[in-house]
Amino acid sequence: MTLAIKKIELQEFSERWFAKAAEYKGDELSNYFDKFFTLFVIYNRMYNVVVAILEEQGEIKVLKDLNKIEKRHREPPDNKAATVCVAHFLRNELGTIIDENTKSIEDFKVIIGESLFNIDLYYGQPQPEKDKQLLKGLNSKSPLTIVESLLTILYKIRCNVFHAEKGFNHHQKIILDPANSCIYNLSQRLSTRIQEHH
C-alpha cells in the first residue's frame, strides 16, 4: 500500500473515530475509559503512518544513529513509534505542543510527584524509578525531552488500560482526564501534519 493511499484511508478512518470519541460526554466513569480507548485507536493508526513517512524521508536511520531506536530493530517497535517517532515528526512544533497541553503536563507532574498513580508498570508491578525519570523529563528545559516524556506517559497509560492493569473506579478520572485532553490535541495536530506532508 502506498503512502498516499494510507493517508487517504487514515483521514476517512480518523473522521469516523473522532465522531465516535465526541459521543462520550458527561461525567460517567465509562465515558473517560471509552474516550481514551477510542482516541488511542486513532493515535495508534496515525503513528504507524508517521513511521512510514519518516522511513520515506530517511529519518528512521537518523533516529537510529542518535540511538533513539536500537539499530537491531528493522522497524521501530510500537513504544518507540508512539513516542520517539511522533516527537521527531513534530519536532518543529514542540513549543506549541507544550503550550497546548500545559494543564495536562502540570496535572501529570502532580500525579507522579505525589504518587497518585503508578505510571510505569512491569507485569503489574510499579517501577517508581522509571516514574521519577518521567517526572524529570516533564521538568526538563528541553522541549523535545518534555514532549517525549509526555508521549511516554500516554503510551504507558495506554498499556495499563489495554492490559486491564487499571482499576475501574472513579479515582481514575484524575489521570484519564488529562490523558484524553492530550491524546485528542496530539491526534488533531498529527492529522493536520500528515495530510500536509507531500
Secondary structure, DSSP 4 states (H G I P E B T S, - for coil): --HHHHHHHHHHHHHHHHHHHHT--SS-HHHHHHHHHHHHHHHHHHHHHHHHHHHHHTHHHHHHHTTSS-TT-SS--HHHIIIIIHHHHTGGGHHHHHHHTHHHHHHHHHHHHTTSS--SEETTEE-HHHHHHHHHHHT-S-HHHHHHHHHHHHHHHHHHHHTT-S--SGGGHHHHHHHHHHHHHHHHHHHHHHHH--
